[in-house]
Amino acid sequence: MKVTRLLLIDDNPAMLEMLDEMLNQEFSIAGKLSTGESAIEAAPRIDADVILLDISLGDTTGFDVARRLKESGSEARIIFLSVHENPAFVQAGLQHGAYGYVLKSNISRDLVKAIQAASHGEYFFPHGVS
């Protein structure tokens, strides 16, 4: 069975490390990036199955990164990570082609489920927020 390759993108180094530690037993961590520009540049070379993408990056937004990746032909399935519980953010994620939206406050409960869903072409969004 193929192991899902993940690209982690978050401007918080502690969050990147936590995600790596949490996910590296079940998934293959193909890369960890801390800026939107580095993600746009490196994502085609990394060729991940699923991209975990923070919405609030220091140099741009995750929505902008998602749009630019899709325009460049990326087929990776995007899951947004966010502190924003506002349904408008979830809707924006959907409009930018997201397969999932995980609240950072619920990462331990929802993230693995979201990755598994996205890797099978299914969608995952938080209950009561979408």
Order of alpha helices (4+ residues) and beta strands (2+ residues): beta-alpha-beta-alpha-beta-alpha-beta-alpha-beta-alpha
